[in-house]
Amino acid sequence: MENNIEDVEKHIEAAFDSVNLINEMVNDPVTEETKKTVERNFQHLEIMLDKDWFIEGLTAAQKTSVNASIAAGKTYVA
């Protein structure tokens, strides 16, 4: 369990690297490589959302962004 606020913030920053990557890539043409990259990143976000300490560290707007990116990523790879 993460309890150090600096550690939580680092994990949130890493998650938003995934959010930003997904948001950029879903506008690109679909290739096997881009699908794999997007899938890896939305799976990372799903794993993080299973952690209470992570969810508790997010603002409401951040939660919305993470969930929207997961949804966009799943649509992209479908």
Distance bins in CASP14 RR format, pairs under 12 A and 6 or more apart:
PFRMAT RR
TARGET T0000
AUTHOR 0000-0000-0000
RMODE 2
METHOD distances of the structure
MODEL  1
1 7 0 0 0 0 0 1 0 0 0 0 0
1 8 0 0 0 0 0 1 0 0 0 0 0
1 51 0 0 0 0 1 0 0 0 0 0 0
1 52 1 0 0 1 0 0 0 0 0 0 0
1 53 1 0 1 0 0 0 0 0 0 0 0
1 54 0 0 0 0 0 1 0 0 0 0 0
1 56 0 0 0 0 0 1 0 0 0 0 0
2 8 1 0 1 0 0 0 0 0 0 0 0
2 9 0 0 0 0 0 1 0 0 0 0 0
2 10 0 0 0 0 1 0 0 0 0 0 0
2 11 1 0 0 1 0 0 0 0 0 0 0
2 12 0 0 0 0 0 1 0 0 0 0 0
2 48 0 0 0 0 0 1 0 0 0 0 0
2 51 1 0 0 1 0 0 0 0 0 0 0
2 52 0 0 0 0 1 0 0 0 0 0 0
2 53 1 0 1 0 0 0 0 0 0 0 0
2 54 1 0 0 1 0 0 0 0 0 0 0
2 55 0 0 0 0 0 1 0 0 0 0 0
2 56 0 0 0 0 1 0 0 0 0 0 0
2 57 0 0 0 0 1 0 0 0 0 0 0
3 11 0 0 0 0 0 1 0 0 0 0 0
3 51 0 0 0 0 0 1 0 0 0 0 0
3 52 0 0 0 0 0 1 0 0 0 0 0
3 53 1 0 0 1 0 0 0 0 0 0 0
3 54 0 0 0 0 0 1 0 0 0 0 0
3 56 0 0 0 0 0 1 0 0 0 0 0
3 57 0 0 0 0 0 1 0 0 0 0 0
4 10 0 0 0 0 1 0 0 0 0 0 0
4 11 0 0 0 0 0 1 0 0 0 0 0
4 53 0 0 0 0 1 0 0 0 0 0 0
4 57 0 0 0 0 0 1 0 0 0 0 0
5 11 0 0 0 0 0 1 0 0 0 0 0
5 12 0 0 0 0 0 1 0 0 0 0 0
5 53 0 0 0 0 1 0 0 0 0 0 0
5 56 0 0 0 0 0 1 0 0 0 0 0
5 57 0 0 0 0 1 0 0 0 0 0 0
6 12 0 0 0 0 0 1 0 0 0 0 0
6 13 0 0 0 0 0 1 0 0 0 0 0
6 57 0 0 0 0 0 1 0 0 0 0 0
7 13 0 0 0 0 0 1 0 0 0 0 0
7 14 0 0 0 0 0 1 0 0 0 0 0
7 51 0 0 0 0 0 1 0 0 0 0 0
7 53 0 0 0 0 1 0 0 0 0 0 0
7 54 0 0 0 0 0 1 0 0 0 0 0
7 57 0 0 0 0 0 1 0 0 0 0 0
8 14 0 0 0 0 0 1 0 0 0 0 0
8 15 0 0 0 0 0 1 0 0 0 0 0
8 48 0 0 0 0 0 1 0 0 0 0 0
8 51 0 0 0 0 1 0 0 0 0 0 0
8 52 0 0 0 0 0 1 0 0 0 0 0
8 53 1 0 0 1 0 0 0 0 0 0 0
8 54 1 0 0 1 0 0 0 0 0 0 0
8 55 0 0 0 0 0 1 0 0 0 0 0
8 56 0 0 0 0 1 0 0 0 0 0 0
8 57 1 0 1 0 0 0 0 0 0 0 0
8 58 0 0 0 0 1 0 0 0 0 0 0
8 62 0 0 0 0 0 1 0 0 0 0 0
9 15 0 0 0 0 0 1 0 0 0 0 0
9 16 0 0 0 0 0 1 0 0 0 0 0
9 53 0 0 0 0 0 1 0 0 0 0 0
9 54 0 0 0 0 0 1 0 0 0 0 0
9 57 0 0 0 0 1 0 0 0 0 0 0
9 58 0 0 0 0 0 1 0 0 0 0 0
9 59 0 0 0 0 0 1 0 0 0 0 0
9 62 0 0 0 0 0 1 0 0 0 0 0
10 16 0 0 0 0 0 1 0 0 0 0 0
10 17 0 0 0 0 0 1 0 0 0 0 0
10 48 0 0 0 0 0 1 0 0 0 0 0
10 54 0 0 0 0 0 1 0 0 0 0 0
10 57 0 0 0 0 0 1 0 0 0 0 0
11 17 0 0 0 0 0 1 0 0 0 0 0
11 18 0 0 0 0 0 1 0 0 0 0 0
11 44 0 0 0 0 0 1 0 0 0 0 0
11 45 0 0 0 0 0 1 0 0 0 0 0
11 47 0 0 0 0 0 1 0 0 0 0 0
11 48 1 0 0 1 0 0 0 0 0 0 0
11 49 0 0 0 0 0 1 0 0 0 0 0
11 51 0 0 0 0 1 0 0 0 0 0 0
11 53 0 0 0 0 1 0 0 0 0 0 0
11 54 1 0 0 1 0 0 0 0 0 0 0
11 55 0 0 0 0 0 1 0 0 0 0 0
11 56 0 0 0 0 0 1 0 0 0 0 0
11 57 0 0 0 0 1 0 0 0 0 0 0
11 58 0 0 0 0 0 1 0 0 0 0 0
11 62 0 0 0 0 0 1 0 0 0 0 0
11 66 0 0 0 0 0 1 0 0 0 0 0
12 18 0 0 0 0 0 1 0 0 0 0 0
12 19 0 0 0 0 1 0 0 0 0 0 0
12 45 0 0 0 0 0 1 0 0 0 0 0
12 48 0 0 0 0 1 0 0 0 0 0 0
12 49 0 0 0 0 0 1 0 0 0 0 0
12 51 0 0 0 0 0 1 0 0 0 0 0
12 53 0 0 0 0 0 1 0 0 0 0 0
12 54 1 0 0 1 0 0 0 0 0 0 0
12 55 0 0 0 0 0 1 0 0 0 0 0
12 56 0 0 0 0 0 1 0 0 0 0 0
12 57 1 0 0 1 0 0 0 0 0 0 0
12 58 1 0 0 1 0 0 0 0 0 0 0
12 59 0 0 0 0 1 0 0 0 0 0 0
12 62 1 0 0 1 0 0 0 0 0 0 0
12 63 0 0 0 0 0 1 0 0 0 0 0
12 65 0 0 0 0 0 1 0 0 0 0 0
12 66 0 0 0 0 1 0 0 0 0 0 0
13 19 0 0 0 0 0 1 0 0 0 0 0
13 20 0 0 0 0 0 1 0 0 0 0 0
13 48 0 0 0 0 0 1 0 0 0 0 0
13 54 0 0 0 0 0 1 0 0 0 0 0
13 57 0 0 0 0 0 1 0 0 0 0 0
13 58 0 0 0 0 0 1 0 0 0 0 0
13 62 0 0 0 0 0 1 0 0 0 0 0
14 20 0 0 0 0 0 1 0 0 0 0 0
14 21 0 0 0 0 0 1 0 0 0 0 0
14 41 0 0 0 0 0 1 0 0 0 0 0
14 44 0 0 0 0 1 0 0 0 0 0 0
14 45 0 0 0 0 0 1 0 0 0 0 0
14 47 0 0 0 0 0 1 0 0 0 0 0
14 48 0 0 0 0 1 0 0 0 0 0 0
14 54 0 0 0 0 0 1 0 0 0 0 0
14 66 0 0 0 0 0 1 0 0 0 0 0
15 21 0 0 0 0 0 1 0 0 0 0 0
15 22 0 0 0 0 0 1 0 0 0 0 0
15 41 0 0 0 0 1 0 0 0 0 0 0
15 42 0 0 0 0 0 1 0 0 0 0 0
15 43 0 0 0 0 0 1 0 0 0 0 0
15 44 1 0 0 1 0 0 0 0 0 0 0
15 45 1 0 1 0 0 0 0 0 0 0 0
15 46 0 0 0 0 0 1 0 0 0 0 0
15 47 0 0 0 0 1 0 0 0 0 0 0
15 48 1 0 1 0 0 0 0 0 0 0 0
15 49 0 0 0 0 1 0 0 0 0 0 0
15 51 0 0 0 0 0 1 0 0 0 0 0
15 54 1 0 0 1 0 0 0 0 0 0 0
15 55 0 0 0 0 0 1 0 0 0 0 0
15 57 0 0 0 0 0 1 0 0 0 0 0
15 58 0 0 0 0 1 0 0 0 0 0 0
15 62 0 0 0 0 1 0 0 0 0 0 0
15 63 0 0 0 0 0 1 0 0 0 0 0
15 65 0 0 0 0 1 0 0 0 0 0 0
15 66 1 0 0 1 0 0 0 0 0 0 0
15 67 0 0 0 0 0 1 0 0 0 0 0
15 69 0 0 0 0 1 0 0 0 0 0 0
15 70 0 0 0 0 0 1 0 0 0 0 0
16 22 0 0 0 0 0 1 0 0 0 0 0
16 23 0 0 0 0 1 0 0 0 0 0 0
16 41 0 0 0 0 0 1 0 0 0 0 0
16 44 0 0 0 0 0 1 0 0 0 0 0
16 45 0 0 0 0 1 0 0 0 0 0 0
16 48 0 0 0 0 0 1 0 0 0 0 0
16 54 0 0 0 0 0 1 0 0 0 0 0
16 58 0 0 0 0 1 0 0 0 0 0 0
16 59 0 0 0 0 0 1 0 0 0 0 0
16 61 0 0 0 0 0 1 0 0 0 0 0
16 62 1 0 0 1 0 0 0 0 0 0 0
16 63 0 0 0 0 0 1 0 0 0 0 0
16 65 1 0 0 1 0 0 0 0 0 0 0
16 66 0 0 0 0 1 0 0 0 0 0 0
16 69 0 0 0 0 1 0 0 0 0 0 0
17 23 0 0 0 0 0 1 0 0 0 0 0
17 24 0 0 0 0 0 1 0 0 0 0 0
17 40 0 0 0 0 0 1 0 0 0 0 0
17 41 0 0 0 0 1 0 0 0 0 0 0
17 44 0 0 0 0 1 0 0 0 0 0 0
17 45 0 0 0 0 0 1 0 0 0 0 0
17 48 0 0 0 0 0 1 0 0 0 0 0
17 66 0 0 0 0 0 1 0 0 0 0 0
17 69 0 0 0 0 0 1 0 0 0 0 0
18 24 0 0 0 0 0 1 0 0 0 0 0
18 25 0 0 0 0 0 1 0 0 0 0 0
18 37 0 0 0 0 1 0 0 0 0 0 0
18 38 0 0 0 0 1 0 0 0 0 0 0
18 39 0 0 0 0 0 1 0 0 0 0 0
18 40 0 0 0 0 1 0 0 0 0 0 0
18 41 1 0 1 0 0 0 0 0 0 0 0
18 42 1 0 0 1 0 0 0 0 0 0 0
18 43 0 0 0 0 1 0 0 0 0 0 0
18 44 1 0 1 0 0 0 0 0 0 0 0
18 45 1 0 1 0 0 0 0 0 0 0 0
18 46 0 0 0 0 0 1 0 0 0 0 0
18 47 0 0 0 0 0 1 0 0 0 0 0
18 48 0 0 0 0 1 0 0 0 0 0 0
18 49 0 0 0 0 0 1 0 0 0 0 0
18 65 0 0 0 0 0 1 0 0 0 0 0
18 66 0 0 0 0 1 0 0 0 0 0 0
18 69 1 0 0 1 0 0 0 0 0 0 0
18 70 0 0 0 0 1 0 0 0 0 0 0
18 72 0 0 0 0 0 1 0 0 0 0 0
18 73 0 0 0 0 0 1 0 0 0 0 0
19 25 0 0 0 0 0 1 0 0 0 0 0
19 26 0 0 0 0 0 1 0 0 0 0 0
19 38 0 0 0 0 0 1 0 0 0 0 0
19 41 0 0 0 0 1 0 0 0 0 0 0
19 42 0 0 0 0 1 0 0 0 0 0 0
19 44 0 0 0 0 1 0 0 0 0 0 0
19 45 1 0 0 1 0 0 0 0 0 0 0
19 48 0 0 0 0 0 1 0 0 0 0 0
19 49 0 0 0 0 0 1 0 0 0 0 0
19 58 0 0 0 0 0 1 0 0 0 0 0
19 61 0 0 0 0 0 1 0 0 0 0 0
19 62 0 0 0 0 1 0 0 0 0 0 0
19 63 0 0 0 0 0 1 0 0 0 0 0
19 64 0 0 0 0 0 1 0 0 0 0 0
19 65 1 0 1 0 0 0 0 0 0 0 0
19 66 1 0 0 1 0 0 0 0 0 0 0
19 67 0 0 0 0 1 0 0 0 0 0 0
19 68 0 0 0 0 1 0 0 0 0 0 0
19 69 1 0 1 0 0 0 0 0 0 0 0
19 70 0 0 0 0 1 0 0 0 0 0 0
19 71 0 0 0 0 0 1 0 0 0 0 0
19 72 0 0 0 0 1 0 0 0 0 0 0
19 73 0 0 0 0 0 1 0 0 0 0 0
20 26 0 0 0 0 0 1 0 0 0 0 0
20 41 0 0 0 0 1 0 0 0 0 0 0
20 45 0 0 0 0 0 1 0 0 0 0 0
20 65 0 0 0 0 1 0 0 0 0 0 0
20 66 0 0 0 0 0 1 0 0 0 0 0
20 69 0 0 0 0 1 0 0 0 0 0 0
20 72 0 0 0 0 0 1 0 0 0 0 0
21 27 0 0 0 0 0 1 0 0 0 0 0
21 28 0 0 0 0 0 1 0 0 0 0 0
21 34 0 0 0 0 0 1 0 0 0 0 0
21 37 1 0 0 1 0 0 0 0 0 0 0
21 38 1 0 0 1 0 0 0 0 0 0 0
21 39 0 0 0 0 0 1 0 0 0 0 0
21 40 0 0 0 0 1 0 0 0 0 0 0
21 41 1 0 1 0 0 0 0 0 0 0 0
21 42 0 0 0 0 1 0 0 0 0 0 0
21 44 0 0 0 0 1 0 0 0 0 0 0
21 45 0 0 0 0 0 1 0 0 0 0 0
21 69 0 0 0 0 1 0 0 0 0 0 0
21 72 0 0 0 0 0 1 0 0 0 0 0
21 73 0 0 0 0 0 1 0 0 0 0 0
21 76 0 0 0 0 0 1 0 0 0 0 0
22 28 0 0 0 0 0 1 0 0 0 0 0
22 34 0 0 0 0 0 1 0 0 0 0 0
22 35 0 0 0 0 0 1 0 0 0 0 0
22 37 0 0 0 0 1 0 0 0 0 0 0
22 38 1 0 1 0 0 0 0 0 0 0 0
22 39 0 0 0 0 1 0 0 0 0 0 0
22 40 0 0 0 0 1 0 0 0 0 0 0
22 41 1 0 1 0 0 0 0 0 0 0 0
22 42 1 0 0 1 0 0 0 0 0 0 0
22 43 0 0 0 0 0 1 0 0 0 0 0
22 44 0 0 0 0 1 0 0 0 0 0 0
22 45 1 0 0 1 0 0 0 0 0 0 0
22 46 0 0 0 0 0 1 0 0 0 0 0
22 65 0 0 0 0 0 1 0 0 0 0 0
22 66 0 0 0 0 1 0 0 0 0 0 0
22 67 0 0 0 0 0 1 0 0 0 0 0
22 68 0 0 0 0 1 0 0 0 0 0 0
22 69 1 0 1 0 0 0 0 0 0 0 0
22 70 1 0 0 1 0 0 0 0 0 0 0
22 71 0 0 0 0 1 0 0 0 0 0 0
22 72 1 0 0 1 0 0 0 0 0 0 0
22 73 1 0 1 0 0 0 0 0 0 0 0
22 74 0 0 0 0 1 0 0 0 0 0 0
22 75 0 0 0 0 0 1 0 0 0 0 0
22 76 1 0 0 1 0 0 0 0 0 0 0
22 77 0 0 0 0 0 1 0 0 0 0 0
23 38 0 0 0 0 0 1 0 0 0 0 0
23 41 0 0 0 0 0 1 0 0 0 0 0
23 42 0 0 0 0 0 1 0 0 0 0 0
23 45 0 0 0 0 0 1 0 0 0 0 0
23 65 0 0 0 0 1 0 0 0 0 0 0
23 66 0 0 0 0 0 1 0 0 0 0 0
23 68 0 0 0 0 1 0 0 0 0 0 0
23 69 1 0 1 0 0 0 0 0 0 0 0
23 70 0 0 0 0 0 1 0 0 0 0 0
23 71 0 0 0 0 0 1 0 0 0 0 0
23 72 1 0 0 1 0 0 0 0 0 0 0
23 73 0 0 0 0 1 0 0 0 0 0 0
23 76 0 0 0 0 0 1 0 0 0 0 0
24 34 0 0 0 0 0 1 0 0 0 0 0
24 37 0 0 0 0 0 1 0 0 0 0 0
24 38 0 0 0 0 1 0 0 0 0 0 0
24 41 0 0 0 0 0 1 0 0 0 0 0
24 69 0 0 0 0 0 1 0 0 0 0 0
24 72 0 0 0 0 0 1 0 0 0 0 0
24 73 0 0 0 0 0 1 0 0 0 0 0
24 76 0 0 0 0 0 1 0 0 0 0 0
25 31 0 0 0 0 0 1 0 0 0 0 0
25 33 0 0 0 0 0 1 0 0 0 0 0
25 34 1 0 1 0 0 0 0 0 0 0 0
25 35 0 0 0 0 1 0 0 0 0 0 0
25 36 0 0 0 0 0 1 0 0 0 0 0
25 37 1 0 0 1 0 0 0 0 0 0 0
25 38 1 0 1 0 0 0 0 0 0 0 0
25 39 0 0 0 0 0 1 0 0 0 0 0
25 40 0 0 0 0 0 1 0 0 0 0 0
25 41 0 0 0 0 1 0 0 0 0 0 0
25 42 0 0 0 0 0 1 0 0 0 0 0
25 69 0 0 0 0 0 1 0 0 0 0 0
25 72 0 0 0 0 1 0 0 0 0 0 0
25 73 0 0 0 0 1 0 0 0 0 0 0
25 75 0 0 0 0 0 1 0 0 0 0 0
25 76 1 0 0 1 0 0 0 0 0 0 0
25 77 0 0 0 0 0 1 0 0 0 0 0
26 34 0 0 0 0 1 0 0 0 0 0 0
26 35 0 0 0 0 0 1 0 0 0 0 0
26 37 0 0 0 0 0 1 0 0 0 0 0
26 38 1 0 0 1 0 0 0 0 0 0 0
26 39 0 0 0 0 0 1 0 0 0 0 0
26 41 0 0 0 0 0 1 0 0 0 0 0
26 42 0 0 0 0 0 1 0 0 0 0 0
26 68 0 0 0 0 0 1 0 0 0 0 0
26 69 0 0 0 0 1 0 0 0 0 0 0
26 70 0 0 0 0 0 1 0 0 0 0 0
26 71 0 0 0 0 0 1 0 0 0 0 0
26 72 1 0 1 0 0 0 0 0 0 0 0
26 73 1 0 1 0 0 0 0 0 0 0 0
26 74 0 0 0 0 0 1 0 0 0 0 0
26 75 1 0 0 1 0 0 0 0 0 0 0
26 76 1 0 1 0 0 0 0 0 0 0 0
26 77 0 0 0 0 1 0 0 0 0 0 0
26 78 0 0 0 0 0 1 0 0 0 0 0
27 34 0 0 0 0 0 1 0 0 0 0 0
27 38 0 0 0 0 0 1 0 0 0 0 0
27 72 0 0 0 0 1 0 0 0 0 0 0
27 73 0 0 0 0 0 1 0 0 0 0 0
27 76 0 0 0 0 1 0 0 0 0 0 0
28 34 1 0 1 0 0 0 0 0 0 0 0
28 35 0 0 0 0 0 1 0 0 0 0 0
28 37 0 0 0 0 1 0 0 0 0 0 0
28 38 0 0 0 0 1 0 0 0 0 0 0
28 73 0 0 0 0 0 1 0 0 0 0 0
28 76 0 0 0 0 1 0 0 0 0 0 0
29 35 0 0 0 0 0 1 0 0 0 0 0
29 76 0 0 0 0 0 1 0 0 0 0 0
30 36 0 0 0 0 0 1 0 0 0 0 0
30 37 0 0 0 0 0 1 0 0 0 0 0
30 38 0 0 0 0 1 0 0 0 0 0 0
30 39 0 0 0 0 0 1 0 0 0 0 0
30 73 0 0 0 0 0 1 0 0 0 0 0
30 75 0 0 0 0 0 1 0 0 0 0 0
30 76 1 0 0 1 0 0 0 0 0 0 0
30 77 1 0 0 1 0 0 0 0 0 0 0
30 78 0 0 0 0 1 0 0 0 0 0 0
31 37 0 0 0 0 1 0 0 0 0 0 0
31 38 0 0 0 0 0 1 0 0 0 0 0
31 76 0 0 0 0 0 1 0 0 0 0 0
31 77 0 0 0 0 0 1 0 0 0 0 0
32 38 0 0 0 0 0 1 0 0 0 0 0
32 39 0 0 0 0 0 1 0 0 0 0 0
32 77 0 0 0 0 0 1 0 0 0 0 0
33 39 0 0 0 0 0 1 0 0 0 0 0
33 40 0 0 0 0 0 1 0 0 0 0 0
33 77 0 0 0 0 0 1 0 0 0 0 0
34 40 0 0 0 0 0 1 0 0 0 0 0
34 41 0 0 0 0 0 1 0 0 0 0 0
34 73 0 0 0 0 0 1 0 0 0 0 0
34 76 1 0 0 1 0 0 0 0 0 0 0
34 77 0 0 0 0 1 0 0 0 0 0 0
35 41 0 0 0 0 0 1 0 0 0 0 0
35 42 0 0 0 0 0 1 0 0 0 0 0
35 73 0 0 0 0 1 0 0 0 0 0 0
35 74 0 0 0 0 0 1 0 0 0 0 0
35 75 0 0 0 0 0 1 0 0 0 0 0
35 76 1 0 0 1 0 0 0 0 0 0 0
35 77 1 0 1 0 0 0 0 0 0 0 0
35 78 0 0 0 0 1 0 0 0 0 0 0
36 42 0 0 0 0 0 1 0 0 0 0 0
36 43 0 0 0 0 0 1 0 0 0 0 0
36 73 0 0 0 0 0 1 0 0 0 0 0
36 76 0 0 0 0 0 1 0 0 0 0 0
36 77 0 0 0 0 1 0 0 0 0 0 0
37 43 0 0 0 0 0 1 0 0 0 0 0
37 44 0 0 0 0 0 1 0 0 0 0 0
37 73 0 0 0 0 0 1 0 0 0 0 0
37 76 0 0 0 0 0 1 0 0 0 0 0
37 77 0 0 0 0 1 0 0 0 0 0 0
38 44 0 0 0 0 0 1 0 0 0 0 0
38 45 0 0 0 0 0 1 0 0 0 0 0
38 69 0 0 0 0 1 0 0 0 0 0 0
38 70 0 0 0 0 0 1 0 0 0 0 0
38 71 0 0 0 0 0 1 0 0 0 0 0
38 72 0 0 0 0 1 0 0 0 0 0 0
38 73 1 0 1 0 0 0 0 0 0 0 0
38 74 0 0 0 0 1 0 0 0 0 0 0
38 75 0 0 0 0 1 0 0 0 0 0 0
38 76 1 0 1 0 0 0 0 0 0 0 0
38 77 1 0 1 0 0 0 0 0 0 0 0
38 78 0 0 0 0 0 1 0 0 0 0 0
39 45 0 0 0 0 0 1 0 0 0 0 0
39 46 0 0 0 0 0 1 0 0 0 0 0
39 70 0 0 0 0 0 1 0 0 0 0 0
39 73 1 0 0 1 0 0 0 0 0 0 0
39 74 0 0 0 0 1 0 0 0 0 0 0
39 75 0 0 0 0 0 1 0 0 0 0 0
39 76 0 0 0 0 1 0 0 0 0 0 0
39 77 1 0 1 0 0 0 0 0 0 0 0
39 78 0 0 0 0 0 1 0 0 0 0 0
40 46 0 0 0 0 0 1 0 0 0 0 0
40 47 0 0 0 0 0 1 0 0 0 0 0
40 73 0 0 0 0 0 1 0 0 0 0 0
40 77 0 0 0 0 0 1 0 0 0 0 0
41 47 0 0 0 0 0 1 0 0 0 0 0
41 48 0 0 0 0 0 1 0 0 0 0 0
41 66 0 0 0 0 0 1 0 0 0 0 0
41 69 0 0 0 0 1 0 0 0 0 0 0
41 70 0 0 0 0 1 0 0 0 0 0 0
41 72 0 0 0 0 0 1 0 0 0 0 0
41 73 1 0 0 1 0 0 0 0 0 0 0
41 74 0 0 0 0 0 1 0 0 0 0 0
41 76 0 0 0 0 0 1 0 0 0 0 0
41 77 0 0 0 0 0 1 0 0 0 0 0
42 48 0 0 0 0 0 1 0 0 0 0 0
42 49 0 0 0 0 0 1 0 0 0 0 0
42 66 0 0 0 0 1 0 0 0 0 0 0
42 67 0 0 0 0 0 1 0 0 0 0 0
42 68 0 0 0 0 0 1 0 0 0 0 0
42 69 1 0 0 1 0 0 0 0 0 0 0
42 70 1 0 1 0 0 0 0 0 0 0 0
42 71 0 0 0 0 1 0 0 0 0 0 0
42 72 0 0 0 0 1 0 0 0 0 0 0
42 73 1 0 1 0 0 0 0 0 0 0 0
42 74 1 0 0 1 0 0 0 0 0 0 0
42 75 0 0 0 0 0 1 0 0 0 0 0
42 76 0 0 0 0 1 0 0 0 0 0 0
42 77 0 0 0 0 1 0 0 0 0 0 0
42 78 0 0 0 0 0 1 0 0 0 0 0
43 49 0 0 0 0 0 1 0 0 0 0 0
43 50 0 0 0 0 0 1 0 0 0 0 0
43 69 0 0 0 0 0 1 0 0 0 0 0
43 70 0 0 0 0 1 0 0 0 0 0 0
43 73 0 0 0 0 1 0 0 0 0 0 0
43 74 0 0 0 0 1 0 0 0 0 0 0
43 77 0 0 0 0 0 1 0 0 0 0 0
44 50 0 0 0 0 0 1 0 0 0 0 0
44 51 0 0 0 0 0 1 0 0 0 0 0
44 54 0 0 0 0 0 1 0 0 0 0 0
44 66 0 0 0 0 0 1 0 0 0 0 0
44 69 0 0 0 0 0 1 0 0 0 0 0
44 70 0 0 0 0 1 0 0 0 0 0 0
44 73 0 0 0 0 0 1 0 0 0 0 0
45 51 0 0 0 0 0 1 0 0 0 0 0
45 54 0 0 0 0 1 0 0 0 0 0 0
45 55 0 0 0 0 0 1 0 0 0 0 0
45 58 0 0 0 0 0 1 0 0 0 0 0
45 62 0 0 0 0 0 1 0 0 0 0 0
45 63 0 0 0 0 0 1 0 0 0 0 0
45 65 0 0 0 0 1 0 0 0 0 0 0
45 66 1 0 1 0 0 0 0 0 0 0 0
45 67 0 0 0 0 1 0 0 0 0 0 0
45 68 0 0 0 0 0 1 0 0 0 0 0
45 69 1 0 0 1 0 0 0 0 0 0 0
45 70 1 0 1 0 0 0 0 0 0 0 0
45 71 0 0 0 0 0 1 0 0 0 0 0
45 72 0 0 0 0 0 1 0 0 0 0 0
45 73 0 0 0 0 1 0 0 0 0 0 0
45 74 0 0 0 0 0 1 0 0 0 0 0
46 54 0 0 0 0 0 1 0 0 0 0 0
46 66 0 0 0 0 1 0 0 0 0 0 0
46 67 0 0 0 0 1 0 0 0 0 0 0
46 69 0 0 0 0 0 1 0 0 0 0 0
46 70 1 0 0 1 0 0 0 0 0 0 0
46 71 0 0 0 0 0 1 0 0 0 0 0
46 73 0 0 0 0 0 1 0 0 0 0 0
46 74 0 0 0 0 1 0 0 0 0 0 0
47 54 0 0 0 0 1 0 0 0 0 0 0
47 66 0 0 0 0 0 1 0 0 0 0 0
47 70 0 0 0 0 0 1 0 0 0 0 0
48 54 1 0 1 0 0 0 0 0 0 0 0
48 55 0 0 0 0 1 0 0 0 0 0 0
48 56 0 0 0 0 0 1 0 0 0 0 0
48 57 0 0 0 0 0 1 0 0 0 0 0
48 58 0 0 0 0 1 0 0 0 0 0 0
48 62 0 0 0 0 0 1 0 0 0 0 0
48 63 0 0 0 0 0 1 0 0 0 0 0
48 66 1 0 0 1 0 0 0 0 0 0 0
48 67 0 0 0 0 0 1 0 0 0 0 0
48 69 0 0 0 0 0 1 0 0 0 0 0
48 70 0 0 0 0 0 1 0 0 0 0 0
49 55 1 0 0 1 0 0 0 0 0 0 0
49 56 0 0 0 0 0 1 0 0 0 0 0
49 57 0 0 0 0 0 1 0 0 0 0 0
49 58 0 0 0 0 1 0 0 0 0 0 0
49 62 0 0 0 0 0 1 0 0 0 0 0
49 63 0 0 0 0 1 0 0 0 0 0 0
49 65 0 0 0 0 0 1 0 0 0 0 0
49 66 1 0 0 1 0 0 0 0 0 0 0
49 67 1 0 0 1 0 0 0 0 0 0 0
49 69 0 0 0 0 0 1 0 0 0 0 0
49 70 1 0 0 1 0 0 0 0 0 0 0
51 57 0 0 0 0 1 0 0 0 0 0 0
51 58 0 0 0 0 0 1 0 0 0 0 0
52 58 0 0 0 0 0 1 0 0 0 0 0
54 62 0 0 0 0 0 1 0 0 0 0 0
54 63 0 0 0 0 0 1 0 0 0 0 0
54 66 0 0 0 0 1 0 0 0 0 0 0
55 62 0 0 0 0 1 0 0 0 0 0 0
55 63 1 0 0 1 0 0 0 0 0 0 0
55 66 0 0 0 0 1 0 0 0 0 0 0
55 67 0 0 0 0 0 1 0 0 0 0 0
56 62 0 0 0 0 0 1 0 0 0 0 0
56 63 0 0 0 0 0 1 0 0 0 0 0
57 63 0 0 0 0 1 0 0 0 0 0 0
57 66 0 0 0 0 0 1 0 0 0 0 0
58 64 0 0 0 0 1 0 0 0 0 0 0
58 65 0 0 0 0 1 0 0 0 0 0 0
58 66 1 0 0 1 0 0 0 0 0 0 0
58 67 0 0 0 0 0 1 0 0 0 0 0
59 65 0 0 0 0 1 0 0 0 0 0 0
59 66 0 0 0 0 0 1 0 0 0 0 0
60 66 0 0 0 0 0 1 0 0 0 0 0
60 67 0 0 0 0 0 1 0 0 0 0 0
61 67 0 0 0 0 0 1 0 0 0 0 0
61 68 0 0 0 0 0 1 0 0 0 0 0
62 68 0 0 0 0 0 1 0 0 0 0 0
62 69 0 0 0 0 0 1 0 0 0 0 0
63 69 0 0 0 0 0 1 0 0 0 0 0
63 70 0 0 0 0 0 1 0 0 0 0 0
64 70 0 0 0 0 0 1 0 0 0 0 0
64 71 0 0 0 0 0 1 0 0 0 0 0
65 71 0 0 0 0 0 1 0 0 0 0 0
65 72 0 0 0 0 0 1 0 0 0 0 0
66 72 0 0 0 0 0 1 0 0 0 0 0
66 73 0 0 0 0 0 1 0 0 0 0 0
67 73 0 0 0 0 0 1 0 0 0 0 0
67 74 0 0 0 0 0 1 0 0 0 0 0
68 74 0 0 0 0 0 1 0 0 0 0 0
68 75 0 0 0 0 0 1 0 0 0 0 0
69 75 0 0 0 0 0 1 0 0 0 0 0
69 76 0 0 0 0 0 1 0 0 0 0 0
70 76 0 0 0 0 0 1 0 0 0 0 0
70 77 0 0 0 0 0 1 0 0 0 0 0
71 77 0 0 0 0 0 1 0 0 0 0 0
71 78 0 0 0 0 0 1 0 0 0 0 0
72 78 0 0 0 0 0 1 0 0 0 0 0
END
